[in-house]
């Protein structure tokens, strides 16, 4: 199954992860960031209860989320001052 993870406080889309369950998706996100698992990441950067939203998604929604993320970051313009 695929899961979309977002931060409920900042609104940041953390990404889409493939896992057997929600806990596995959080572990996959933590591993993607270089941690052993979600518990290991929380030792370094504790989170508030309910901070992350983990939602199972279908393949169609996965494509929509990925397109939104690409569009969001491809329109960032940096100006040298």
Jmol script that loads the backbone (N, CA, C; Angstrom):
load data "model"
ATOM      1  N   UNK A   1       0.832  -1.179   0.000  1.00  0.00           N
ATOM      2  CA  UNK A   1       0.000   0.000   0.000  1.00  0.00           C
ATOM      3  C   UNK A   1       0.878   1.245   0.000  1.00  0.00           C
ATOM      4  N   UNK A   2       0.318   2.331  -0.464  1.00  0.00           N
ATOM      5  CA  UNK A   2       1.034   3.598  -0.495  1.00  0.00           C
ATOM      6  C   UNK A   2       0.349   4.572   0.463  1.00  0.00           C
ATOM      7  N   UNK A   3       1.189   5.379   1.123  1.00  0.00           N
ATOM      8  CA  UNK A   3       0.691   6.328   2.108  1.00  0.00           C
ATOM      9  C   UNK A   3       1.271   7.709   1.836  1.00  0.00           C
ATOM     10  N   UNK A   4       0.429   8.722   1.964  1.00  0.00           N
ATOM     11  CA  UNK A   4       0.864  10.109   1.883  1.00  0.00           C
ATOM     12  C   UNK A   4       1.029  10.605   3.315  1.00  0.00           C
ATOM     13  N   UNK A   5       2.176  11.222   3.595  1.00  0.00           N
ATOM     14  CA  UNK A   5       2.433  11.752   4.935  1.00  0.00           C
ATOM     15  C   UNK A   5       2.569  13.260   4.830  1.00  0.00           C
ATOM     16  N   UNK A   6       1.849  13.968   5.697  1.00  0.00           N
ATOM     17  CA  UNK A   6       1.951  15.420   5.742  1.00  0.00           C
ATOM     18  C   UNK A   6       2.016  15.877   7.192  1.00  0.00           C
ATOM     19  N   UNK A   7       2.520  17.090   7.382  1.00  0.00           N
ATOM     20  CA  UNK A   7       2.614  17.678   8.710  1.00  0.00           C
ATOM     21  C   UNK A   7       1.348  18.488   8.948  1.00  0.00           C
ATOM     22  N   UNK A   8       0.600  18.120   9.971  1.00  0.00           N
ATOM     23  CA  UNK A   8      -0.669  18.793  10.258  1.00  0.00           C
ATOM     24  C   UNK A   8      -0.501  20.227  10.729  1.00  0.00           C
ATOM     25  N   UNK A   9       0.662  20.594  11.254  1.00  0.00           N
ATOM     26  CA  UNK A   9       0.880  21.937  11.766  1.00  0.00           C
ATOM     27  C   UNK A   9       1.402  22.883  10.705  1.00  0.00           C
ATOM     28  N   UNK A  10       2.334  22.434   9.899  1.00  0.00           N
ATOM     29  CA  UNK A  10       2.913  23.309   8.880  1.00  0.00           C
ATOM     30  C   UNK A  10       2.236  23.157   7.519  1.00  0.00           C
ATOM     31  N   UNK A  11       1.553  22.026   7.309  1.00  0.00           N
ATOM     32  CA  UNK A  11       0.946  21.757   6.012  1.00  0.00           C
ATOM     33  C   UNK A  11       1.920  21.163   5.007  1.00  0.00           C
ATOM     34  N   UNK A  12       3.158  20.943   5.428  1.00  0.00           N
ATOM     35  CA  UNK A  12       4.189  20.415   4.531  1.00  0.00           C
ATOM     36  C   UNK A  12       3.867  18.983   4.117  1.00  0.00           C
ATOM     37  N   UNK A  13       3.922  18.730   2.823  1.00  0.00           N
ATOM     38  CA  UNK A  13       3.767  17.383   2.290  1.00  0.00           C
ATOM     39  C   UNK A  13       5.110  16.681   2.426  1.00  0.00           C
ATOM     40  N   UNK A  14       5.169  15.634   3.229  1.00  0.00           N
ATOM     41  CA  UNK A  14       6.426  14.951   3.489  1.00  0.00           C
ATOM     42  C   UNK A  14       6.780  13.951   2.390  1.00  0.00           C
ATOM     43  N   UNK A  15       5.784  13.439   1.687  1.00  0.00           N
ATOM     44  CA  UNK A  15       6.038  12.511   0.594  1.00  0.00           C
ATOM     45  C   UNK A  15       5.082  11.342   0.587  1.00  0.00           C
ATOM     46  N   UNK A  16       5.294  10.453  -0.360  1.00  0.00           N
ATOM     47  CA  UNK A  16       4.494   9.235  -0.526  1.00  0.00           C
ATOM     48  C   UNK A  16       5.423   8.052  -0.313  1.00  0.00           C
ATOM     49  N   UNK A  17       5.008   7.135   0.552  1.00  0.00           N
ATOM     50  CA  UNK A  17       5.848   5.997   0.915  1.00  0.00           C
ATOM     51  C   UNK A  17       5.070   4.702   0.793  1.00  0.00           C
ATOM     52  N   UNK A  18       5.749   3.670   0.322  1.00  0.00           N
ATOM     53  CA  UNK A  18       5.144   2.349   0.195  1.00  0.00           C
ATOM     54  C   UNK A  18       5.482   1.537   1.442  1.00  0.00           C
ATOM     55  N   UNK A  19       4.429   0.959   2.061  1.00  0.00           N
ATOM     56  CA  UNK A  19       4.622   0.168   3.284  1.00  0.00           C
ATOM     57  C   UNK A  19       3.383  -0.694   3.513  1.00  0.00           C
ATOM     58  N   UNK A  20       3.515  -1.629   4.446  1.00  0.00           N
ATOM     59  CA  UNK A  20       2.402  -2.523   4.782  1.00  0.00           C
ATOM     60  C   UNK A  20       1.348  -1.837   5.642  1.00  0.00           C
ATOM     61  N   UNK A  21       1.769  -0.780   6.400  1.00  0.00           N
ATOM     62  CA  UNK A  21       0.832  -0.090   7.288  1.00  0.00           C
ATOM     63  C   UNK A  21       1.355   1.321   7.571  1.00  0.00           C
ATOM     64  N   UNK A  22       0.591   2.082   8.376  1.00  0.00           N
ATOM     65  CA  UNK A  22       0.962   3.462   8.670  1.00  0.00           C
ATOM     66  C   UNK A  22       2.313   3.558   9.390  1.00  0.00           C
ATOM     67  N   UNK A  23       2.533   2.656  10.335  1.00  0.00           N
ATOM     68  CA  UNK A  23       3.807   2.666  11.066  1.00  0.00           C
ATOM     69  C   UNK A  23       4.981   2.416  10.126  1.00  0.00           C
ATOM     70  N   UNK A  24       4.772   1.502   9.180  1.00  0.00           N
ATOM     71  CA  UNK A  24       5.809   1.221   8.188  1.00  0.00           C
ATOM     72  C   UNK A  24       6.083   2.428   7.304  1.00  0.00           C
ATOM     73  N   UNK A  25       5.036   3.199   6.992  1.00  0.00           N
ATOM     74  CA  UNK A  25       5.210   4.408   6.182  1.00  0.00           C
ATOM     75  C   UNK A  25       6.036   5.446   6.943  1.00  0.00           C
ATOM     76  N   UNK A  26       5.769   5.596   8.245  1.00  0.00           N
ATOM     77  CA  UNK A  26       6.563   6.521   9.059  1.00  0.00           C
ATOM     78  C   UNK A  26       8.020   6.061   9.142  1.00  0.00           C
ATOM     79  N   UNK A  27       8.224   4.752   9.253  1.00  0.00           N
ATOM     80  CA  UNK A  27       9.589   4.212   9.248  1.00  0.00           C
ATOM     81  C   UNK A  27      10.279   4.502   7.920  1.00  0.00           C
ATOM     82  N   UNK A  28       9.553   4.333   6.815  1.00  0.00           N
ATOM     83  CA  UNK A  28      10.130   4.579   5.487  1.00  0.00           C
ATOM     84  C   UNK A  28      10.519   6.045   5.331  1.00  0.00           C
ATOM     85  N   UNK A  29       9.677   6.948   5.841  1.00  0.00           N
ATOM     86  CA  UNK A  29       9.994   8.369   5.767  1.00  0.00           C
ATOM     87  C   UNK A  29      11.263   8.667   6.576  1.00  0.00           C
ATOM     88  N   UNK A  30      11.359   8.082   7.765  1.00  0.00           N
ATOM     89  CA  UNK A  30      12.532   8.303   8.614  1.00  0.00           C
ATOM     90  C   UNK A  30      13.789   7.741   7.959  1.00  0.00           C
ATOM     91  N   UNK A  31      13.687   6.563   7.360  1.00  0.00           N
ATOM     92  CA  UNK A  31      14.835   5.962   6.676  1.00  0.00           C
ATOM     93  C   UNK A  31      15.268   6.833   5.502  1.00  0.00           C
ATOM     94  N   UNK A  32      14.294   7.408   4.808  1.00  0.00           N
ATOM     95  CA  UNK A  32      14.583   8.307   3.691  1.00  0.00           C
ATOM     96  C   UNK A  32      15.386   9.523   4.160  1.00  0.00           C
ATOM     97  N   UNK A  33      15.183   9.899   5.417  1.00  0.00           N
ATOM     98  CA  UNK A  33      15.898  11.041   5.994  1.00  0.00           C
ATOM     99  C   UNK A  33      17.209  10.629   6.665  1.00  0.00           C
ATOM    100  N   UNK A  34      17.534   9.329   6.611  1.00  0.00           N
ATOM    101  CA  UNK A  34      18.809   8.867   7.138  1.00  0.00           C
ATOM    102  C   UNK A  34      18.766   8.257   8.528  1.00  0.00           C
ATOM    103  N   UNK A  35      17.565   8.058   9.062  1.00  0.00           N
ATOM    104  CA  UNK A  35      17.430   7.453  10.388  1.00  0.00           C
ATOM    105  C   UNK A  35      17.175   5.955  10.268  1.00  0.00           C
ATOM    106  N   UNK A  36      17.328   5.261  11.393  1.00  0.00           N
ATOM    107  CA  UNK A  36      17.108   3.818  11.417  1.00  0.00           C
ATOM    108  C   UNK A  36      15.619   3.490  11.239  1.00  0.00           C
ATOM    109  N   UNK A  37      14.773   4.241  11.923  1.00  0.00           N
ATOM    110  CA  UNK A  37      13.322   4.092  11.835  1.00  0.00           C
ATOM    111  C   UNK A  37      12.675   5.332  12.449  1.00  0.00           C
ATOM    112  N   UNK A  38      11.351   5.345  12.520  1.00  0.00           N
ATOM    113  CA  UNK A  38      10.629   6.512  13.036  1.00  0.00           C
ATOM    114  C   UNK A  38      10.982   6.791  14.501  1.00  0.00           C
ATOM    115  N   UNK A  39      11.104   5.752  15.307  1.00  0.00           N
ATOM    116  CA  UNK A  39      11.461   5.927  16.727  1.00  0.00           C
ATOM    117  C   UNK A  39      12.835   6.580  16.852  1.00  0.00           C
ATOM    118  N   UNK A  40      13.774   6.168  16.024  1.00  0.00           N
ATOM    119  CA  UNK A  40      15.118   6.740  16.028  1.00  0.00           C
ATOM    120  C   UNK A  40      15.056   8.226  15.662  1.00  0.00           C
ATOM    121  N   UNK A  41      14.260   8.568  14.663  1.00  0.00           N
ATOM    122  CA  UNK A  41      14.124   9.969  14.240  1.00  0.00           C
ATOM    123  C   UNK A  41      13.511  10.814  15.357  1.00  0.00           C
ATOM    124  N   UNK A  42      12.563  10.237  16.094  1.00  0.00           N
ATOM    125  CA  UNK A  42      11.906  10.985  17.172  1.00  0.00           C
ATOM    126  C   UNK A  42      12.840  11.251  18.345  1.00  0.00           C
ATOM    127  N   UNK A  43      13.881  10.444  18.487  1.00  0.00           N
ATOM    128  CA  UNK A  43      14.879  10.698  19.536  1.00  0.00           C
ATOM    129  C   UNK A  43      15.650  11.982  19.230  1.00  0.00           C
ATOM    130  N   UNK A  44      15.873  12.218  17.947  1.00  0.00           N
ATOM    131  CA  UNK A  44      16.631  13.387  17.506  1.00  0.00           C
ATOM    132  C   UNK A  44      15.723  14.604  17.351  1.00  0.00           C
ATOM    133  N   UNK A  45      14.554  14.391  16.778  1.00  0.00           N
ATOM    134  CA  UNK A  45      13.604  15.480  16.514  1.00  0.00           C
ATOM    135  C   UNK A  45      12.216  15.049  16.988  1.00  0.00           C
ATOM    136  N   UNK A  46      11.938  15.215  18.278  1.00  0.00           N
ATOM    137  CA  UNK A  46      10.634  14.798  18.810  1.00  0.00           C
ATOM    138  C   UNK A  46       9.488  15.510  18.097  1.00  0.00           C
ATOM    139  N   UNK A  47       8.375  14.827  17.967  1.00  0.00           N
ATOM    140  CA  UNK A  47       7.196  15.418  17.317  1.00  0.00           C
ATOM    141  C   UNK A  47       6.044  15.482  18.316  1.00  0.00           C
ATOM    142  N   UNK A  48       5.106  16.361  18.043  1.00  0.00           N
ATOM    143  CA  UNK A  48       3.900  16.483  18.857  1.00  0.00           C
ATOM    144  C   UNK A  48       2.944  15.362  18.490  1.00  0.00           C
ATOM    145  N   UNK A  49       2.134  14.955  19.431  1.00  0.00           N
ATOM    146  CA  UNK A  49       1.111  13.950  19.165  1.00  0.00           C
ATOM    147  C   UNK A  49       0.166  14.489  18.090  1.00  0.00           C
ATOM    148  N   UNK A  50      -0.036  13.714  17.046  1.00  0.00           N
ATOM    149  CA  UNK A  50      -0.911  14.136  15.952  1.00  0.00           C
ATOM    150  C   UNK A  50      -0.265  15.067  14.947  1.00  0.00           C
ATOM    151  N   UNK A  51       1.053  15.237  15.027  1.00  0.00           N
ATOM    152  CA  UNK A  51       1.729  16.156  14.117  1.00  0.00           C
ATOM    153  C   UNK A  51       1.702  15.680  12.671  1.00  0.00           C
ATOM    154  N   UNK A  52       1.829  14.363  12.475  1.00  0.00           N
ATOM    155  CA  UNK A  52       1.822  13.821  11.117  1.00  0.00           C
ATOM    156  C   UNK A  52       0.485  13.180  10.784  1.00  0.00           C
ATOM    157  N   UNK A  53       0.061  13.396   9.566  1.00  0.00           N
ATOM    158  CA  UNK A  53      -1.120  12.736   9.034  1.00  0.00           C
ATOM    159  C   UNK A  53      -0.635  11.687   8.038  1.00  0.00           C
ATOM    160  N   UNK A  54      -1.029  10.433   8.246  1.00  0.00           N
ATOM    161  CA  UNK A  54      -0.631   9.333   7.370  1.00  0.00           C
ATOM    162  C   UNK A  54      -1.900   8.772   6.744  1.00  0.00           C
ATOM    163  N   UNK A  55      -2.026   8.922   5.419  1.00  0.00           N
ATOM    164  CA  UNK A  55      -3.258   8.546   4.721  1.00  0.00           C
ATOM    165  C   UNK A  55      -2.938   7.566   3.605  1.00  0.00           C
ATOM    166  N   UNK A  56      -3.642   6.434   3.598  1.00  0.00           N
ATOM    167  CA  UNK A  56      -3.474   5.475   2.503  1.00  0.00           C
ATOM    168  C   UNK A  56      -4.043   6.092   1.239  1.00  0.00           C
ATOM    169  N   UNK A  57      -3.311   5.938   0.146  1.00  0.00           N
ATOM    170  CA  UNK A  57      -3.756   6.539  -1.113  1.00  0.00           C
ATOM    171  C   UNK A  57      -3.774   5.511  -2.234  1.00  0.00           C
ATOM    172  N   UNK A  58      -4.544   5.826  -3.246  1.00  0.00           N
ATOM    173  CA  UNK A  58      -4.587   4.977  -4.436  1.00  0.00           C
ATOM    174  C   UNK A  58      -3.516   5.446  -5.412  1.00  0.00           C
ATOM    175  N   UNK A  59      -3.264   4.683  -6.427  1.00  0.00           N
ATOM    176  CA  UNK A  59      -2.251   5.039  -7.431  1.00  0.00           C
ATOM    177  C   UNK A  59      -2.588   6.369  -8.100  1.00  0.00           C
ATOM    178  N   UNK A  60      -3.876   6.638  -8.361  1.00  0.00           N
ATOM    179  CA  UNK A  60      -4.264   7.898  -8.998  1.00  0.00           C
ATOM    180  C   UNK A  60      -3.912   9.086  -8.113  1.00  0.00           C
ATOM    181  N   UNK A  61      -4.201   8.985  -6.837  1.00  0.00           N
ATOM    182  CA  UNK A  61      -3.903  10.087  -5.928  1.00  0.00           C
ATOM    183  C   UNK A  61      -2.397  10.247  -5.762  1.00  0.00           C
ATOM    184  N   UNK A  62      -1.663   9.141  -5.766  1.00  0.00           N
ATOM    185  CA  UNK A  62      -0.197   9.221  -5.679  1.00  0.00           C
ATOM    186  C   UNK A  62       0.333  10.088  -6.813  1.00  0.00           C
ATOM    187  N   UNK A  63      -0.170   9.878  -8.009  1.00  0.00           N
ATOM    188  CA  UNK A  63       0.278  10.659  -9.161  1.00  0.00           C
ATOM    189  C   UNK A  63      -0.063  12.140  -8.997  1.00  0.00           C
ATOM    190  N   UNK A  64      -1.233  12.429  -8.444  1.00  0.00           N
ATOM    191  CA  UNK A  64      -1.640  13.822  -8.223  1.00  0.00           C
ATOM    192  C   UNK A  64      -0.718  14.484  -7.207  1.00  0.00           C
ATOM    193  N   UNK A  65      -0.439  13.804  -6.105  1.00  0.00           N
ATOM    194  CA  UNK A  65       0.434  14.364  -5.067  1.00  0.00           C
ATOM    195  C   UNK A  65       1.827  14.612  -5.633  1.00  0.00           C
ATOM    196  N   UNK A  66       2.371  13.654  -6.361  1.00  0.00           N
ATOM    197  CA  UNK A  66       3.707  13.828  -6.924  1.00  0.00           C
ATOM    198  C   UNK A  66       3.754  14.987  -7.914  1.00  0.00           C
ATOM    199  N   UNK A  67       2.714  15.142  -8.719  1.00  0.00           N
ATOM    200  CA  UNK A  67       2.662  16.258  -9.663  1.00  0.00           C
ATOM    201  C   UNK A  67       2.597  17.587  -8.910  1.00  0.00           C
ATOM    202  N   UNK A  68       1.803  17.645  -7.820  1.00  0.00           N
ATOM    203  CA  UNK A  68       1.719  18.867  -7.022  1.00  0.00           C
ATOM    204  C   UNK A  68       3.067  19.214  -6.417  1.00  0.00           C
ATOM    205  N   UNK A  69       3.771  18.208  -5.908  1.00  0.00           N
ATOM    206  CA  UNK A  69       5.081  18.458  -5.312  1.00  0.00           C
ATOM    207  C   UNK A  69       6.073  18.957  -6.350  1.00  0.00           C
ATOM    208  N   UNK A  70       6.061  18.338  -7.533  1.00  0.00           N
ATOM    209  CA  UNK A  70       6.969  18.781  -8.601  1.00  0.00           C
ATOM    210  C   UNK A  70       6.642  20.214  -9.009  1.00  0.00           C
ATOM    211  N   UNK A  71       5.367  20.508  -9.142  1.00  0.00           N
ATOM    212  CA  UNK A  71       4.958  21.855  -9.552  1.00  0.00           C
ATOM    213  C   UNK A  71       5.320  22.884  -8.491  1.00  0.00           C
ATOM    214  N   UNK A  72       5.147  22.515  -7.230  1.00  0.00           N
ATOM    215  CA  UNK A  72       5.444  23.426  -6.133  1.00  0.00           C
ATOM    216  C   UNK A  72       6.918  23.805  -6.132  1.00  0.00           C
ATOM    217  N   UNK A  73       7.795  22.839  -6.326  1.00  0.00           N
ATOM    218  CA  UNK A  73       9.219  23.117  -6.243  1.00  0.00           C
ATOM    219  C   UNK A  73       9.816  23.583  -7.563  1.00  0.00           C
ATOM    220  N   UNK A  74       9.152  23.338  -8.666  1.00  0.00           N
ATOM    221  CA  UNK A  74       9.708  23.775  -9.942  1.00  0.00           C
ATOM    222  C   UNK A  74       9.434  25.257 -10.193  1.00  0.00           C
ATOM    223  N   UNK A  75       8.518  25.855  -9.420  1.00  0.00           N
ATOM    224  CA  UNK A  75       8.196  27.266  -9.631  1.00  0.00           C
ATOM    225  C   UNK A  75       8.934  28.183  -8.658  1.00  0.00           C
ATOM    226  N   UNK A  76       9.796  27.610  -7.831  1.00  0.00           N
ATOM    227  CA  UNK A  76      10.553  28.432  -6.890  1.00  0.00           C
ATOM    228  C   UNK A  76      11.633  29.179  -7.655  1.00  0.00           C
ATOM    229  N   UNK A  77      11.633  30.484  -7.511  1.00  0.00           N
ATOM    230  CA  UNK A  77      12.627  31.330  -8.182  1.00  0.00           C
ATOM    231  C   UNK A  77      13.549  31.939  -7.126  1.00  0.00           C
ATOM    232  N   UNK A  78      14.816  31.859  -7.376  1.00  0.00           N
ATOM    233  CA  UNK A  78      15.788  32.453  -6.473  1.00  0.00           C
ATOM    234  C   UNK A  78      16.392  33.663  -7.145  1.00  0.00           C
ATOM    235  N   UNK A  79      16.519  34.747  -6.394  1.00  0.00           N
ATOM    236  CA  UNK A  79      17.093  35.969  -6.926  1.00  0.00           C
ATOM    237  C   UNK A  79      18.373  36.269  -6.163  1.00  0.00           C
ATOM    238  N   UNK A  80      19.429  36.516  -6.893  1.00  0.00           N
ATOM    239  CA  UNK A  80      20.693  36.870  -6.271  1.00  0.00           C
ATOM    240  C   UNK A  80      20.676  38.355  -5.987  1.00  0.00           C
ATOM    241  N   UNK A  81      20.992  38.705  -4.749  1.00  0.00           N
ATOM    242  CA  UNK A  81      20.963  40.125  -4.352  1.00  0.00           C
ATOM    243  C   UNK A  81      22.373  40.650  -4.287  1.00  0.00           C
TER     244      UNK A  81
END
end "model"
wireframe off; spacefill off
backbone 0.3
color backbone group
